[in-house]
Amino acid sequence: MKSFITTLFIGLLAFSLGAQVDNYEPAHEGWHVQLSDAYQESVQTGKPIMAYFTGSDWCPPCRRFSAAVINQPAFNNWAKDKVVLLELDNPRRKEVPQEIREQNQNLRQAFQVTGVPTVWVFNLSQNSQSGEMEIEPLGRTGFMPSVEEFTASVEQMLD
């Protein structure tokens, strides 16, 4: 799976989001909501992006997963050293800027996400000749009941 590279036409989508989206905060503190910001951090740190597709205010499994894993100090300590965090939320009661909504929808389609919670870990790079963004998927997972199980699963993707 690591050798599979998908080219996406998200250059204009993601990087036109450079225009600041004010007053929109992630449901999880410390997470990016714009792919362009996650990409910049990934380039600077050399860490892959971990995208969390969620329905933070309506999805019971997402709420359980967030409580059991995402909001735990052990997870946050692990994540600081291993991945760049990107939240791709689809809330029903929270106003989401159009640009973020479109970005999240396009990424759901690109990764063929059909249910939440879903987590994808990937590397993102820009093709120097075409300028298109290329995604190298490292792996995917969903709900796991503990930080230990979840981080062990993601560690396998990173090896």
N, C-alpha and C positions, 0 to 999 in steps of 0.2 A: 504494500500500500504506500510505503514511503517514496517509492520511485514514481508513483502516479502524480503527474502534474496537470492541473486543470488551468487553462488560461481563461480569465474572466474579463469581461469588458466593464470593469468597475472603476477604471481609472477616473473617468469623468464623474461617476457617481460618488465614490468615496472621497476623492480628493477635491471635489468641488465643495465638500462639506467643511473645507478649511474656513469658510465663513463661520464665525462663532455662532453656536446655538446657545443663546443665553437662557438662563433660568430653567434648564432641564438637567436634573440630577439623576444619576443612576439609583436604582433601588438598593444597591449594595455599595457601601462607601469604599472609595478607592478604585473603583472600576471605571474604565473608559466607556464612553457611549458612542464615540466616533471611531470608525475604522482607521481614519487617517492618523488620529492620535496614538492608537495602539500600534500602528505600523511604525510611526516615528520612534516610539519607545523600543519596539522590537529591533529596529535597525541599530539603535544606540547600544542596546544591551546584549544583542545576539540571542535573545530568548524567543521561543515561539509564542504565538498568540493562542490563548484559551478563550474561546467564544462560548458564552452561556446563553442559549436561547431559552427564554422564560416567559411566563405570563404571571408576573409578580403579584398582581392583585386579584387574580381569579382562579389560578391553577393550584389545587390542593397538593399534588405531588411536588410542584415547584416550591411551594411554601415549606413543605417537609424537608426537601433537599436543602433549601437555603438555611433552615434552622439547624439541620443535622451536620451540614458540611460547610457551606459557603460563609456563614456568619461565625464560624468557630475560629478562635485565635490560632489553633494548630494549623488549620488550612491556610489562613492568611500568612503565617510565618513560612510555611512551605512554599506558597505561591510567590512570595517576594523573591525567592532564589531561583525559581524554575520557569515561570511563565509571565506573560503580559495579559492582564485581565480585560476582557471586552464583554460588556453586557448588551445583549440584543433582546430587549424587552418588548413585549406586546401586551401592555396593560389595557384594561377596559375602562377604568375609572380615572386614569391620569392622562392629562393632555400631553401628547408627544408631538414635537415639531415635525412638520411634513418631511423635511430632509432626513431626519432620523427614522421616521416611519418607512420611507422609501428605501433607505439603506438596509434596514432590518428585513424588510420584505424581500429585497433582492438577494441578500445573503441567505435567507431561509430557502429561497428557490435554488440558489447556487449549490448549497449543501444538501438539498433535498430533505429538509427537516419537515417531518409530517406530524410530530408531536413534541410536547415539552414536558419535562425539562430534557434538553439535549445539549451536550457539550461537545464541541469540536476543538481539536488542537491542530494547529497548522502553522506553516511558515508562509510568509507573504514576501514576494519580491517583485521588483519592477523590471520587465524585459528592457534591456538597454537599446534594442533596435526598434521595437514596436511601441514602447511606452506603456504597454498593457501590463496589468497586474497579473501575476501568476501565483496560484495557491498550490502549495504542496501539503496535502492533508497527511497528518501523522496518525490520526485516529479519532474515534468518536465513542461516546458513552452517554449514559443517561443517569437516572436516579440510582444512588447508592446510599445505604443507610448510615455510613460512618466516614469520617475523614480518612481513616486508615485505608479502608477499601477503595475509596475514590482516588486518593493520591497514589496508591499502589497501581491502580489501573492506568492512570495518566503516566506514571513513571515508565510503564511498559511501552507506551507510545513514544516516549522521549529517547528510549535506548536504541 
